[in-house]
Amino acid sequence: MEATHQLQCPDAPDPAYGPSLHTVLEKFGSFACQLLNATTKTPNTTTTGANTPDKGGGGDDPPRGRFPPLDPEQRQYIFALIKSILTARFIALCYEFLILFVIFVLAFRYKKQRRRDQLRYRAALQARRKSSTASRVIQHTEAAASGSSSSSSSSTIGVATTPPGVAVPKDTADASSLDVERVPLLSSRSHNAQQTKQKKGRPSRRRLLSSFLARQPAPIPVVNKNLPSNGTSLFIIAWLFLNIFVHLLGLTFQWNFFFVFADKAGAMFVVNLPLLYLLSAKNQPLRRWTGYSYEALNIFHRRVGEYMCFLAAVHFSGMVLWQFVIAEEWLKRLASPGLESPKEFFSHPVILYGLGAFVAYEVLYFSSLGSFRVRWYETFLAMHVVLQALGLGFLWFHFWTARPFVLLSAGIFLVDRVIWRLGLKRTVMEADVVVLEDGETVLLSADWDVPAVSQERDRWWVPSFLRRRSIIYGWKPSDHVFLTVPALGRSHALQAHPFTIASAAPGLLRPEDSTGEDNRPVHAWLSLLIRAQDGFTGDLLRYAETHSRINIRVDGPYGSSQALMDMLRAQDSVILVAGGSGIAVTSPLAWALLNDTRDNDGIEDDEEDKRTVLTGSGGTQRRRKQRVQMLWVTHSRSHRSWIPQDRLGEMEQMGLHLVMPEPTEEVGRPDVADTVEDWIQGGPYPVAVPARRAVGVVVSGPDGLNRTVRNVCADAIALNEEVDVRVAVEKFGW
């Protein structure tokens, strides 16, 4: 009697395997059915009484497409192998939920810290108002008693102090003429710092841990590879251990299960795809949720990409090793009939698509290395876009289980690049272009009246992406834009290059802020400092030598400066350190802090607080809310033309303590560590400081300068119980 025997998955489980296999298939799907069908004794075979070989067959070898009968031991192994594959892929899928949990923890931590900063700022604002009121009462009383107005020596904030070791002139006129910019930076530690060190006891474990996390180690010898802070490195290491743990979890460490290890490497690559594209997006929500800047997240983006390239290599080499070295012949004939030879294996469509994705992402990695990126930035940009699209396309056709993650990644990429970058925030304008004194820097500037903001666009029910505004509505300190200059040529018309805005921010205005005093519109001045290199910046420099005006496209602003400003506003003292073009970050921050008259609830300072209440050697000065100190180290004297001197002088009049040592090409590098440590300890500065205080430090410059300032802050965190130091490094890491 004729009979057929074929496993119908997952509706009709084969009694030979019991209900457990059917449960697995119901839970994970039926993509392994073809392989399971092969585990029956005579699949797709018709018998009439006796065992008659199939047509076209002969001997012990079945024709292609038919499978030999398997003994119970082999069937049990196939069952275990399929179950291990499905379980491994399910565990890899759970990794996505772990990442979401980590993002939630970081977001909660940021919101909590931001709330703490806002409360601290409000408390300081209330204390300042009470102190201001009391000072005004005292001033009026003294004025009534003496019959004359208060002199410049009756400052309500404090008396001027001078650096240790500097003689103080006896008369006031001489004291007022003291040039703090000429104070040597190579002097010994201040007396204040020495007293603090004498008071230091054994640091607490919490401070030692915070100091260790903030410290940045020296570069790796030989290769001279810069390392991030210990905290960033530990976070990346923890993420790597999480990936390795998820990868190895549930695996059977036997050679005949090596296929599961290689397959799971591919699964881990796929589940990391959305994270990779999310970290690379310019408008990613991670900045808003966690408070980290795009530059900081870009470091993590690169590490994720490097590990994914490693996973791709493990997956590819593992599959090849399994196919031609580890797998037994009966299993290869069963699982991949007709692919026994290398030519047949590598010409199969699934393998070809996988190879295409592997090559695309590996080339993407090597073209993203710093050495390549600096020399051929335009090529890097073009390859980054093209190879990402190719990689996603190859993955889509490589294996169907990757398609949900490919769709999600492609959605992130397209929403960011197409909707945001090309539509909602792009502005075309005409700008002035000038070559500065050093002959290597281009100043690109434009100005306009900030238009009024539509009330309707600020309603709470309007989605946030519809409230996005272009650069014409203003920006925030340390924001950056993407610049396109079509006049430089057809190739440059398709390129967008990032630059930090070097001018003071007029602010992203609300409807009631759209006009200034006397109903005059707020004016915006946009300045970009562009150091000429090869490629785009070199072409722009040559263009600026013969032209004074140029049409540009500006995409932006972008950034996460709100987190930085919240941190700085909550401090008693702010220290800004710039090296070279890092002044493009610190100068707008200093201006914003000195002009900050609005608390976090949008409540303006009272009119008396806004008026002048401090006079000194420089004439009338605006009342300072906090100590703001800035150190700007330049290589050449001509670099000082990057920021207008009248703007620096105006900030000094408003209370900025500015130190610009002699250029390094003339006198060598200043002792930045000594200067920053003195400022952290409380001097020199013409205002008294509280015994216990919070200090915020921002540094932007070369890697060596960033590392020096970060480590000085790390020492202060560990050794000084009276100072709460928080440091932020703004590095150009495109």
C-alpha positions in Angstrom: 0.0 0.0 0.0 1.4 3.4 -1.0 2.2 5.8 1.8 4.0 9.1 2.1 5.8 10.5 5.1 6.5 14.3 5.3 6.7 16.5 8.4 4.1 19.3 8.1 5.4 22.0 10.3 4.2 23.3 12.7 0.6 22.0 12.3 1.4 18.2 12.4 4.3 17.3 14.7 6.1 14.1 13.9 5.5 11.5 16.6 9.2 10.5 16.2 10.2 13.7 18.1 7.4 14.1 20.5 5.4 17.3 21.5 8.4 19.2 22.7 9.7 20.0 19.2 6.2 21.0 18.1 6.1 23.5 21.0 9.5 24.9 20.0 8.3 25.4 16.4 5.0 27.0 17.5 7.0 29.4 19.7 9.7 30.4 17.3 8.2 29.9 13.9 8.5 27.4 11.0 11.7 28.6 9.3 13.5 25.4 10.2 10.8 23.2 8.7 12.7 22.4 5.6 15.6 21.1 7.7 13.2 19.2 10.0 11.6 17.5 7.0 14.9 16.1 6.2 15.1 14.2 9.5 12.4 11.7 8.6 13.5 8.3 7.4 12.3 8.6 3.8 11.1 12.1 3.0 9.2 12.7 -0.3 9.6 9.0 -1.1 6.8 6.6 -2.3 7.1 3.0 -1.4 5.1 0.0 -2.7 5.8 -2.8 -0.4 9.5 -3.1 -0.7 12.2 -0.6 -0.4 12.7 0.6 -4.0 15.3 3.2 -4.7 14.1 6.5 -6.1 14.2 7.2 -9.8 17.4 8.7 -10.8 19.1 7.3 -7.7 21.6 4.6 -7.4 23.6 2.9 -4.7 23.8 4.6 -1.3 23.8 8.2 -2.6 20.4 9.8 -3.0 19.8 12.2 -5.8 20.1 15.9 -5.1 17.1 17.2 -3.3 16.4 13.8 -1.5 17.8 12.9 1.8 19.2 9.7 3.3 17.5 8.1 6.2 18.8 9.2 9.6 19.3 7.0 12.7 17.8 8.1 16.0 21.0 9.6 17.3 21.3 11.8 14.2 17.7 12.9 14.5 18.2 13.7 18.2 21.3 15.8 17.3 19.3 17.7 14.6 16.6 18.4 17.1 19.1 19.7 19.6 20.8 21.9 17.0 17.6 23.5 15.8 16.5 24.1 19.3 19.8 25.7 20.2 19.6 28.0 17.1 16.1 29.2 17.9 16.9 29.7 21.6 20.1 31.6 20.8 18.2 34.0 18.4 15.5 34.6 21.1 18.2 35.5 23.6 19.8 37.9 21.1 16.4 39.5 20.7 16.2 40.1 24.4 19.4 42.2 24.1 17.2 45.0 22.6 15.2 45.2 25.9 18.5 45.4 27.9 19.6 48.4 25.8 16.2 50.1 26.3 16.6 49.6 30.0 20.1 51.1 30.0 18.8 54.1 28.0 15.9 54.5 30.6 18.4 54.5 33.5 20.6 57.1 31.8 17.6 59.3 31.0 16.3 59.0 34.6 19.8 59.9 35.9 20.0 62.9 33.6 16.6 64.2 34.5 17.3 63.9 38.2 20.7 65.7 37.8 19.1 68.4 35.7 16.3 68.9 38.3 19.0 69.2 41.0 20.9 71.8 39.0 17.7 73.8 38.4 16.8 73.8 42.1 20.4 74.8 43.0 20.2 77.7 40.5 16.9 78.9 41.9 18.2 78.8 45.4 21.3 80.8 44.4 19.1 83.2 42.5 16.9 83.8 45.6 20.0 84.2 47.8 21.5 86.7 45.4 18.3 88.7 45.3 18.1 88.9 49.1 21.8 89.9 49.3 21.2 92.5 46.6 18.3 94.0 48.5 20.3 94.1 51.8 23.2 95.7 50.0 21.0 98.4 48.5 19.6 99.2 52.0 23.1 99.5 53.3 24.2 101.7 50.4 21.3 104.0 50.8 21.9 104.3 54.6 25.6 105.1 54.0 24.7 107.6 51.3 22.2 109.3 53.6 24.7 109.4 56.4 27.6 110.7 54.4 25.6 112.9 52.1 27.4 111.6 49.1 27.1 108.7 46.7 28.9 105.5 47.2 32.4 105.3 45.9 33.8 102.6 43.7 35.4 101.0 46.7 32.0 100.1 48.2 31.3 97.1 46.0 28.5 94.9 47.1 30.2 91.8 46.0 33.6 92.0 47.4 37.0 93.6 47.2 39.6 92.9 44.5 42.3 90.5 45.2 45.5 89.9 43.4 47.4 86.7 42.6 49.9 85.6 45.2 53.4 86.8 44.7 52.3 90.0 42.9 52.9 93.2 44.6 49.8 95.3 45.3 50.2 99.0 44.6 49.4 101.2 47.6 47.2 103.7 45.9 44.0 102.9 44.2 44.9 104.3 40.8 47.9 102.0 40.6 45.9 99.0 41.9 43.3 99.6 39.2 45.9 99.6 36.5 47.1 96.1 37.3 47.1 94.0 34.1 46.0 90.5 35.1 46.8 89.3 31.6 50.5 89.8 32.4 50.4 87.8 35.5 52.8 84.8 34.9 51.1 81.4 34.6 54.2 79.6 35.6 54.2 80.7 39.2 54.0 78.3 42.1 50.8 77.1 43.7 48.7 79.8 45.3 48.6 80.3 49.0 45.0 79.3 49.0 45.7 76.0 47.3 48.5 75.3 49.7 46.2 75.9 52.7 43.6 73.6 51.1 46.2 70.9 50.7 47.2 71.2 54.4 43.6 70.6 55.4 43.2 67.6 53.2 42.6 64.3 55.0 42.0 60.8 53.6 39.7 61.1 50.6 36.4 59.3 50.9 35.8 56.3 48.7 33.1 58.1 46.8 35.4 60.9 45.9 38.2 58.5 44.9 35.8 56.7 42.6 34.5 60.0 41.1 38.1 61.1 40.6 39.1 57.8 38.9 36.1 58.0 36.6 36.9 61.6 35.6 40.6 61.0 35.0 41.9 60.5 31.4 44.9 58.2 31.0 47.9 59.0 28.7 47.7 57.9 25.1 48.6 54.3 24.2 52.4 54.1 23.6 53.8 53.4 20.1 50.4 53.9 18.3 49.8 57.2 20.2 46.1 56.4 20.4 44.2 58.8 22.6 41.9 57.2 25.2 38.7 58.8 26.6 38.1 59.3 30.4 38.1 56.2 32.6 34.3 56.6 33.1 33.7 56.5 29.3 36.1 53.5 28.9 34.4 51.6 31.7 31.0 52.2 30.1 32.2 50.9 26.8 33.8 47.9 28.4 30.6 47.2 30.3 28.7 47.4 27.0 31.2 45.0 25.4 30.8 42.5 28.3 27.0 42.7 28.0 27.3 41.8 24.3 29.8 39.0 25.0 27.6 37.7 27.8 24.4 37.7 25.6 26.4 36.1 22.8 27.7 33.2 24.9 24.5 32.8 27.0 22.8 29.5 26.3 25.4 28.1 23.9 26.6 24.5 24.0 30.4 24.6 23.9 31.0 21.6 21.7 32.4 21.5 18.1 29.3 20.0 16.7 27.3 23.0 18.0 29.8 25.6 16.6 27.2 26.6 14.0 25.1 28.1 16.8 28.0 30.3 17.9 28.6 31.6 14.3 24.9 32.1 13.7 24.4 34.0 16.9 27.3 36.3 16.0 25.3 37.3 13.0 22.2 37.8 15.2 24.2 40.0 17.6 25.3 42.1 14.6 21.7 42.6 13.5 20.3 43.5 16.9 23.0 46.2 17.3 22.0 47.9 14.0 19.3 50.2 15.3 21.7 51.4 18.1 24.4 52.1 15.6 22.2 54.2 13.4 20.6 55.9 16.4 24.0 57.0 17.7 24.9 58.4 14.3 21.8 60.5 13.8 22.2 64.2 14.1 18.7 64.7 15.6 18.8 61.6 17.7 16.6 61.7 20.9 19.5 60.3 22.9 20.9 63.8 23.3 17.6 65.1 24.7 17.1 62.0 26.9 20.6 61.6 28.3 22.1 65.1 28.0 25.2 63.8 26.3 26.5 65.8 23.4 26.8 64.6 19.8 30.6 64.5 20.2 30.4 62.2 23.2 27.8 59.9 21.7 29.9 59.8 18.5 32.7 58.1 20.5 30.3 55.4 21.5 29.0 55.2 17.9 32.5 54.4 16.7 33.1 51.7 19.3 29.7 50.1 18.4 30.6 50.1 14.8 34.0 48.5 15.5 32.5 45.7 17.5 29.9 45.1 14.9 32.6 44.7 12.2 34.2 42.2 14.5 30.9 40.3 14.9 30.5 40.3 11.1 34.0 38.8 10.7 33.2 36.2 13.3 30.0 35.3 11.6 31.5 35.0 8.2 34.6 33.1 9.2 32.6 30.9 11.5 30.2 29.9 8.7 33.0 29.1 6.3 34.8 27.1 9.0 31.7 25.2 9.8 30.9 24.4 6.1 34.4 23.2 5.1 36.0 22.0 8.3 33.7 21.1 11.2 30.4 19.9 9.8 30.2 16.2 9.0 29.5 15.1 5.5 26.0 13.6 6.2 25.0 16.9 7.8 26.3 19.0 4.9 24.4 16.8 2.4 21.3 17.2 4.7 21.4 20.9 5.5 23.0 22.4 2.3 22.7 19.9 -0.5 24.6 20.9 -3.6 26.9 23.4 -1.8 29.7 21.0 -1.0 32.3 22.7 -3.1 33.6 26.3 -2.4 32.4 27.5 -5.8 28.9 26.3 -5.2 28.9 27.6 -1.7 30.1 31.2 -2.4 27.9 31.5 -5.5 24.7 30.8 -3.6 22.5 34.0 -3.4 22.2 33.9 0.4 26.0 33.7 0.7 26.5 36.4 -1.9 24.2 38.8 -0.2 25.9 38.1 3.1 29.3 38.7 1.5 28.1 42.0 0.1 26.9 43.2 3.5 30.2 42.1 5.1 32.3 43.9 2.6 30.2 47.1 2.8 30.5 47.4 6.6 34.2 46.4 6.7 35.0 49.1 4.1 32.8 51.5 6.0 34.9 50.9 9.1 38.3 51.4 7.5 37.1 54.5 5.7 36.0 55.9 9.1 39.4 55.7 10.7 40.8 59.0 11.8 43.8 58.9 9.4 41.5 58.4 6.4 38.9 60.8 7.7 41.3 63.7 8.1 43.0 63.2 4.7 39.9 62.5 2.6 36.9 63.9 4.5 34.7 64.4 1.4 35.4 60.8 0.3 34.6 59.6 3.8 31.2 61.4 3.8 30.2 60.0 0.4 31.3 56.5 1.3 29.5 56.6 4.6 26.2 57.3 3.0 26.6 54.9 0.0 28.0 52.0 2.0 25.3 52.3 4.7 22.6 52.0 2.1 24.3 49.1 0.4 24.9 47.3 3.7 21.2 47.5 4.7 20.1 46.4 1.2 22.4 43.3 1.3 21.2 42.4 4.8 17.6 42.6 3.7 18.1 39.9 1.1 20.7 37.9 3.1 18.3 36.5 5.7 14.7 37.3 6.4 15.0 37.4 10.2 17.2 40.6 9.8 14.5 42.5 8.0 12.7 44.1 11.0 16.0 45.5 12.3 17.0 46.6 8.8 13.6 48.4 8.5 14.1 50.1 11.8 17.7 51.2 11.0 16.7 52.5 7.6 13.8 54.4 9.2 16.2 56.1 11.6 18.6 56.9 8.8 15.9 58.3 6.4 14.0 60.3 9.0 17.2 62.0 10.1 18.8 62.6 6.7 15.8 63.3 4.5 13.1 64.9 6.7 15.3 66.7 9.2 18.5 67.5 7.3 17.0 68.4 3.9 13.7 70.0 4.9 12.9 71.5 8.2 16.1 73.2 9.4 17.9 74.2 6.2 18.3 77.9 5.4 19.9 79.7 2.3 21.6 83.0 3.0 24.3 85.3 1.8 27.4 85.7 4.0 30.6 87.7 4.3 33.8 85.7 3.9 37.2 87.1 5.1 40.6 85.6 5.4 42.0 86.5 8.9 45.4 87.7 9.8 47.1 84.3 10.1 46.3 83.6 6.4 45.0 80.1 7.3 41.6 80.9 8.9 38.4 82.0 7.2 35.8 84.0 9.0 32.3 83.4 7.6 29.7 85.7 9.0 26.1 86.8 8.4 23.6 88.9 10.4 19.8 89.4 10.3 16.8 90.4 12.4 15.3 87.4 14.2 11.7 87.0 13.0 8.8 86.7 15.2 7.8 83.1 16.2 4.3 81.9 15.4 2.3 81.3 18.6 0.6 78.3 17.0 3.9 76.5 16.6 4.6 76.7 20.3 1.3 75.1 21.4 1.9 72.1 23.7 -0.2 69.9 21.4 2.1 70.6 18.3 4.5 67.7 17.8 8.1 68.6 18.7 9.4 67.9 15.2 7.0 70.5 13.8 8.4 73.1 16.3 11.9 72.7 14.9 13.3 76.0 13.8 16.2 76.9 11.5 19.2 79.0 12.3 17.2 82.3 11.5 15.4 81.9 14.8 18.6 81.8 16.8 20.8 79.1 18.4 22.3 78.2 21.8 25.9 78.4 23.0 28.2 75.6 21.6 25.6 74.6 19.0 26.9 73.6 15.6 25.6 73.8 12.0 26.2 71.9 8.8 27.6 74.2 6.1 27.2 73.8 2.3 28.8 76.1 -0.2 27.6 75.4 -3.8 29.8 78.2 -5.2 32.9 76.0 -4.6 31.8 73.5 -7.3 29.3 70.8 -8.1 30.9 68.2 -5.7 30.7 70.7 -2.8 27.0 71.4 -3.5 26.2 67.9 -2.2 28.4 68.1 0.9 27.6 69.4 4.4 30.4 70.1 6.8 30.0 70.6 10.6 31.2 73.8 12.3 30.7 75.1 15.8 29.1 78.6 16.0 31.7 81.0 17.3 29.4 84.0 17.9 27.2 84.8 20.9 23.8 83.2 20.8 20.7 85.4 20.5 18.8 82.4 21.9 16.0 80.2 20.5 13.3 82.8 21.3 9.8 82.3 22.5 6.9 84.4 21.0 7.1 87.0 23.8 10.9 87.3 23.3 10.8 88.0 19.6 11.5 91.7 20.0 13.9 93.6 22.2 13.7 96.9 23.9 11.4 99.5 22.3 9.9 96.7 20.2 13.0 96.5 18.0 13.7 93.0 16.7 16.5 91.0 18.2 19.5 90.9 15.9 21.5 87.8 15.3 25.2 87.7 14.3 26.4 84.4 13.0 30.2 83.7 12.8 32.0 80.5 11.8 35.7 80.1 12.3 37.0 77.7 9.6 40.6 76.5 9.8 41.8 75.7 6.3 42.9 72.1 5.6 42.7 70.1 2.4 39.5 69.7 0.4 36.5 71.8 1.3 38.2 74.2 3.7 41.2 74.7 1.4 38.8 75.5 -1.5 36.9 77.9 0.7 40.2 79.7 1.7 41.2 80.2 -2.0 37.7 81.4 -2.8 37.8 83.9 0.1 41.1 85.4 -1.2 39.2 86.7 -4.2 35.7 87.2 -3.0 34.0 89.0 -0.1 30.4 87.6 -0.4 29.2 84.0 -0.9 25.9 82.2 -0.9 25.7 79.4 1.6 23.2 76.7 2.9 23.1 76.3 6.6 21.6 73.3 8.2 21.0 73.6 11.9 21.4 74.5 14.7 22.2 71.2 16.3 23.5 70.4 19.8 22.7 69.6 23.4 23.9 72.8 25.0 20.9 72.9 27.4 22.5 70.2 29.6 25.8 72.1 29.6 24.2 75.4 30.4 22.1 73.8 33.2 25.2 72.5 34.7 27.2 75.8 34.5 24.4 78.0 35.7 24.1 75.9 38.9 27.8 76.4 39.9 29.2 79.1 42.1 32.2 79.4 39.8 32.7 78.6 36.1 36.1 78.0 34.5 36.4 78.0 30.7 39.6 76.8 29.1 40.1 77.1 25.3 43.0 76.0 23.2 43.2 77.6 19.8 39.9 77.4 17.9 38.3 76.0 21.1 37.4 79.6 21.8 34.4 79.0 19.4 33.0 76.9 22.3 34.0 78.9 25.4 33.4 82.4 24.2 29.6 81.9 23.5 29.3 80.1 26.8 30.9 83.0 28.7 28.7 85.5 26.9 25.6 83.5 27.7 26.5 83.2 31.4 27.3 86.9 31.8 24.0 87.8 30.1 21.9 85.3 31.9 19.0 87.2 33.4 16.3 84.5 33.3 15.9 81.7 35.8 14.8 78.2 34.7 11.1 79.1 35.1 11.5 82.0 32.7 11.3 84.6 35.5 13.3 87.7 34.7 15.5 89.3 37.3 14.1 92.5 38.8 15.1 95.8 37.3 17.4 96.7 40.2 19.3 93.5 39.7 19.8 94.3 36.1 21.3 97.7 36.8 24.9 98.4 37.6 25.8 97.7 41.2 29.6 97.0 40.9 32.2 99.5 39.8 35.9 99.0 39.7 39.0 99.7 37.8 37.4 99.0 34.4 34.6 101.4 35.0 31.0 100.4 35.5 30.3 96.7 35.3 27.2 94.7 35.2 26.3 92.8 38.3 27.8 89.2 38.2 25.7 86.2 39.3 28.8 84.0 39.5 32.5 83.9 39.0 33.3 83.4 35.3 36.9 82.8 34.4 38.3 82.0 31.0 41.8 81.0 29.8 42.6 81.2 26.1 45.8 79.6 24.9 46.9 80.5 21.4 49.7 79.3 19.2 50.2 82.6 17.3 49.5 86.2 18.2 47.5 86.5 15.0 45.0 83.9 16.3 43.7 86.5 18.7 41.9 88.1 15.7 39.5 85.2 15.7 37.4 86.9 18.4 37.0 90.7 18.1 38.9 92.4 20.9 36.0 94.8 21.6 33.8 91.7 22.3 36.4 90.4 24.8 36.7 93.8 26.4 32.9 94.0 26.7 32.8 90.7 28.5 35.5 91.8 30.8 33.5 94.9 31.6 30.6 92.6 32.4 32.7 90.6 34.9 34.7 88.0 33.0 38.1 87.3 34.3 40.1 86.7 31.1 43.7 85.5 30.9 45.5 85.2 27.6 49.1 84.1 28.0 51.7 84.9 25.5 51.5 82.8 22.3 53.1 79.4 22.6 55.3 79.9 19.5 57.0 82.8 21.4 57.3 81.6 25.0 56.3 77.9 25.0 53.3 76.3 26.6 51.9 77.9 29.8 51.3 75.9 33.0 47.6 75.4 32.4 47.4 72.8 35.2 48.7 75.3 37.8 46.3 78.1 36.6 43.2 75.9 36.6 44.1 74.4 40.0 44.5 77.9 41.4 41.1 78.9 40.0 39.4 75.8 41.4 40.8 76.6 44.9 39.3 80.1 44.8 41.9 82.6 43.5 42.9 84.9 42.0 39.7 86.7 41.4 38.4 90.1 42.5 35.4 88.6 44.4 35.4 86.6 47.6 34.2 83.0 47.3 32.3 80.8 49.8 34.2 78.1 51.7 32.1 75.3 50.2 31.4 75.9 46.6 30.5 74.2 43.3 32.8 74.7 40.3 32.0 73.9 36.7 34.8 73.5 34.2 34.5 73.4 30.4 37.6 72.7 28.2 37.8 72.7 24.4 41.0 72.3 22.6 43.7 69.8 21.6 43.8 66.4 23.1 46.7 67.2 25.4 45.0 70.3 26.8 41.8 68.5 27.3 43.5 65.7 29.2 45.5 68.1 31.4 42.4 70.0 32.5 40.4 66.9 33.0 43.1 65.4 35.3 43.5 68.6 37.3 39.7 68.4 38.0 40.0 64.7 38.9 42.7 65.6 41.5 40.5 68.3 42.9 37.5 65.9 43.2 39.6 63.5 45.2 41.6 65.8 47.4 39.4 68.8 48.1 36.3 68.1 50.2 35.3 71.8 50.1 34.9 72.0 46.3 32.4 70.1 44.1 34.0 70.0 40.7 32.2 69.0 37.5 34.1 68.9 34.2 32.9 68.8 30.6 35.1 68.3 27.5 33.8 69.7 24.2 35.9 68.0 21.6 35.6 68.3 17.8 35.0 64.6 16.9 33.4 64.4 13.5 
